[in-house]
Amino acid sequence: MTRTVIIATTLLLLVAAVGCTPSDRGLGHRLPQRTTYASPMPAAEADQVVGSTDEVDLVEQVATHRRSYRRSLELLVTHYTVVGDNRKLKWAQEELRALDRMPQYRYIIDAQVMPADLRAATRIPAADELYLDAVETQRQAEPIGILKDEELLRVALSKYNALIRQYPNSDKIDDAAYRAAGIYEYFKDYEIALLYYQRAYQWDPDTPYPARFRAASVLDRRLRRRGEALELYQEAVLREGDQYDEWKMYGERRIRELSTSEN
């Protein structure tokens, strides 16, 4: 019981320490509450792709304590149900519900962990299947004319990230990165969205998406990094302009405006 209390206190302190800023609040990086699909990268696996394991070890410890805390509460609910102690059963159930409502974060950003020089080159049936599953989940989360289901969006993000992590040579990693970027942008996690858009065209320089335009737009409109945005708009017009007329027109207009404002 003492261990459970310590774990609970630690989790509450961790949540209280998370700061809120106008953007990049990590809303897209919260773990989905409806499912246990998303699991943090195992420390041993992450150790192969990052130099220091300090953060990964800490994240893995938090994940372990989360599971232990939840399991302890579930056992309490079972115990008080069996013995018929309705008052304490109500307490345990209320604490378990509060745990479900508590924001929990993924912390490890897969596009940051995985290097920019990956290549989306190999057709892998399991990756294709996971990608289609993620796309379907995202489709269900974004019904036409209805508010988006943000929990389902987080489930879709978990699947896109799982694909990137588990199948880094798949020809679907740029697709997954691009779609994940759009969800992060929806959640206003603009720095993370930018990284995923960049990974889409880094992993496949000929990616069939306007990833450079979208990255430039985030730099321009959201992050106010106009110098970088100007350079990327120019590259996007050359690399993606023939495929996307509207984006090309928009990019050319912003190039003129940004070039004028800098003179």
N, C-alpha and C positions, 0 to 999 in steps of 0.2 A: 504493500500500500504506500509506504514511504517513497518508493521508487516512482510509483505512478504520480504522486503529488509533485515530485521534483521534475519529472518529465513534463507534466502539465504546466508548471510554472515556467519552465524553460521555453516551451512553445509560445506561451502568452507573451513573454518578454521579447522573443524573436519577432512576433507579429507587431508588437508595439513599436519596435525599432524601425519598421519599414516606413520611410518618409513618402510624402505625397507631393508631386510637382505637377504643373499644368499638363505636361506630357511625359511619356515614358514612365507611367505609374506602374508598369508591369501587369496591367490588366490582362493582356494576352498571355502572360506567362504564369498566371494562376493555374493551379491544377484543377481540372474539371471535378466537380463535386459528385456527379452522378455515377462516375465510373472509376474503376481502379486501373483502367487501360494504361494510363501514363505512369511510367515508373522512372525514377531518376537513373541516369547512367551509372552502372556499377563502378565503384572506385577503381577496380583492377582494369576494367575496359578503358575508362577515361585516362588512366595513367599512361596508356600507350600513345595518346595523342596530345597530351599537355605536359609541359615540363615540370610544373609543381603540382603536387597532389593535395596541397593544403585545403584549397576551397572544395575540391571534390570530396575529400575525406569528411569535411564538415557537413556538406550537403547530404552525404550518405548517412551520417550519424543522425541528422535531423529526420531523414526519411525513415530510418529504423525506429527512432523514438515516436514518430507519428503512428507507425503501425502498432507499436507496443502499447501506446496510450489508447488507441482505438480498441485494440483487442481487450485491454483491461476493462474498459468501460462496457464492452459487450458482455464480458464475463460477469460483471456486476449486475447488469440488466437480467441476465439468465439466473444468477443466484437469487436476486430479490423476487423474481417471478416464481421460482421454485418454493422459496420459504414463505411467500405471501406477504412480504413487507412492502405494502403499496406506497407508503410514504417515501422510503428510500428508493424504491423502483422509479418513482416519479423524478426524484433528484437525478438518478443515473441517466434516465432517458433524456431529461432536459440538458444535461451536460453533453451527452452524445449528439443531440441536435445542435447545440452550440458549436461543437467541433466541426460539424458539417457546414455551418455557416461561416466559420473562421477562414479568412483568406489564406491559402497556402500556395507557395510559389515553386516554380520548377528550378530557378536559379541558374542552372547550367544552360547556356544558350548554344544550341547545337551548331548553328551556322558560324558561331564564333570559335567553337572547339575544332570543327572540321576545317582543314586548310583551304585557302583560295585556289590552290592548284589541282584540286580534284577535277576529274573529267567525267562528264555524263556520257558514257560510251557503250555500256554493256546492257543488253536486254536481259533482265532477270525476271522470270515469271512471278516469283514471290513478291518482288518489289512492285511489279505492275498491278498485282492483285491488291496490295496494300494501298497503292496510290488510288485505284478506283474506289476502294472502300472509303478512303479519306475524302475524295471528291463527292461521293454520295452523302457522306455525313455533312459536309459543308453545304450541299444542296438542300438537305433537310433543314439546316439551320438558317437558311436564307430564303424562305418562301416569299413569293412575289406579293407585295402589298401588305405584308404582315411584319411586325417587329422581328428582328433577328433573335434567334435563340442563342444567347451568348455562351451558355454552358455547352451546347453542341458545337459551337465554334471552337471552344477550347479542346473538345474531344478531337475535332478534325485537326487542329494544330498538333496535338499529341501524335496523331498518326503520320502527319507530314514529317515531323521531327524524327519519329521512329524510323521512317523510311531512310532519311538522310543518314541517321546514325548506323543503322543495320546494313544498309546496302550502298555504301559510299561510291561504288563504281557503276551504279545503275544509271541508265539513260533517263531516269525519271527524277533525279535529284534536282535538276534545274526547274522542272515543273513543280515539284514539291516546294522548293524555296520560293518561287514566284507566288504561288497560292498562299503560302504561309505569310509572306510579306504583306499581302493584301489584308489578311486577318489582323496582323499586328498593326497595320495602318488604321484599320477600323477601331481598334482598341486605343489608338493614339499613342502607341509605343513606337514613336517615329524613328528613334535611333536604331531600334531592333528591326523595324520594317526596312530601313535603308540598307542595313547589313544583308538582309535576305534578298532584296532586289539585286544588290551587288553580287551576291553569291550566284544568283540565277545566270547572269551573263558571264561571270568568271568561270563557272563550271561548264557552261556551254556558250562560247562566244557567238554562236549562231542560234541562240535560243529563240523559239518562235513566239516570244512575248515581248511587249514593249518595256522590258525591264530597265533599260537605260533611261528611257523617258520618265518612267515612274520614279526611279531613284533621283533623277534630276529634279523632278517636281517636289519630292520630299525635301531635298536639300534647299530648294528655292522657297517654297511656300510654308514649310513647317519648321525647318531648322534655321532658316535665314542665312545659310552659308552660300551666298550668291556667287562668289568667285568660283567655287567648286561646281555649283549648278550650271554656270555658263559653260564651262569646259565640257561637262557631261551632256548638256543639251546639244552642243556642237557635234560631239561623238555620236549621239543618238540619231541626229538628223542623217548622218552619213551611214550609220550601221542599220538603223531600223526605219528610216523615213519612207523607204519605198513600200514597206508593208503596212504602214499606218498613216494614212493621209491626214486624219484629224490631229494626231499627235505631232506629225511633221509641221503642220500649220501652227499649232500651239508652240512647239519648240522654236520655230523660226521667229515667231513674234516675241517670245521671251528673250531670245538671243539679241534681237534688235533693242529691246527695252533695257536689258541688263548692260549691253555694250554702251548704250547712250548714257546710262546712269553712272557708269564708271569713268566716262570722259569728262 
